[in-house]
Structures are given as structure tokens and as C-alpha cells.
Amino acid sequence: MKNPTQLGAVVSRAKARPSRLADAELDHLEKVVRLMARADTYTSIHGLDIAYWRRRVALIESSFELLPIQRSRMKALLASLG
């Protein structure tokens, strides 16, 4: 995966994606975080550590025109990731 800073620069040059498309991304990340919370000890799988998931959340923020409820979901995800 490319560096999130590079990805953010690419997105900032283009128009942000519509908020309706962000829900699928948020749904996926919420499922992942729930699964991680169920495990007694989270072990990263093939580099998918907590930092990776934080970058994924940050990428949503920089890639989409988010609605307030989506921003709340994003903040809750970040809080769950510690």
C-alpha cells in the first residue's frame, strides 16, 4: 500500500468522493475493530497492525466529503483503536 501521506496528496488534487460511498468503508472498518475487540490479544496479520487501521480511518477522512454522523463514526473507530 502507498504511504497515506502520498494518498492524501493524490486525493486532495481530485474532488473528494461523495459521502454516500464512505458508509461501506466505515462499515468494513467497524467490523474489523469489533473482531479485534473480541480477541483476547490482537495479533497483526500480514502487517495489518493497529497503525494500519488508523491510517485506513485517516484515509476515509481525507478521501470523502463526510457527513457529521460519518465523522462521529470515524472518531468512535479511532477511539476504539486506542
N, C-alpha and C positions, 0 to 999 in steps of 0.2 A: 504494500500500500504506500502511496505517496505520503510525504510529510504533510500533516494537516495545515501547516502554515502555507505551503505551496497550494494546497487545495483551496484554502480560503481566498488566496490571491486570484485564483482562476475564477472562482465563483463571484468575487466582488467585481470583476470586469464584466461579467454577464449579469443579466437580470436574475434576481433571486427567484427560486421556484415557488409556485403558489402554495399557500398554507394547506390546502386540501391534500396535497401529496405528502405532507410531513406526518400525518397520522399513522401511516403504515410504518414509517421509520420509528416513530415513538412507540408504537405497539410492539415492534420487534425488540427494541431495547428494554422495554418494561418486562417482557417475558424473560429475557436473558437475566436481568437483575433479580427477578423473582426466583429463578432457578439457582442463581448464585447464592441467594439468601437461604435457600433450603439446605444447601450443602453445609456440613459441619465446618469444613475448611475448604475454601475456594482454591483450586489449583489451576493456574493458567494453562490453557490448551493451545499449543502451537502459537505462542506469542499473544494470545488473547487475554492479556492481563488487565487489571483494573485501569491502568493508564490508557490502554487501547480503548476501553469502553468509554472513558471520559472524553477521549478525542472524538469518538463517534457522536457523543452528545454535542460537543462543541461544533462539530461539522454540521449538525442539524441547524444549530443556531445561525451559523454563517451562510447556510445554503438556502434557507426557506424564509418566506415572509410569514412569520409566526403570529398566531392569534394569542391573546392573553392566556387562554386556557392551555394552549400548547406550551407557552413559556412556563406556566406553572408545572406542567407535567415534566418538562425538561429540568426544572430546578429540583423537583422531587427525585428524579433519577440521579442527579448529581449528589444529592444528599444521601441517597441510598448507597452510592458508590464510595462514600466517605470523603 
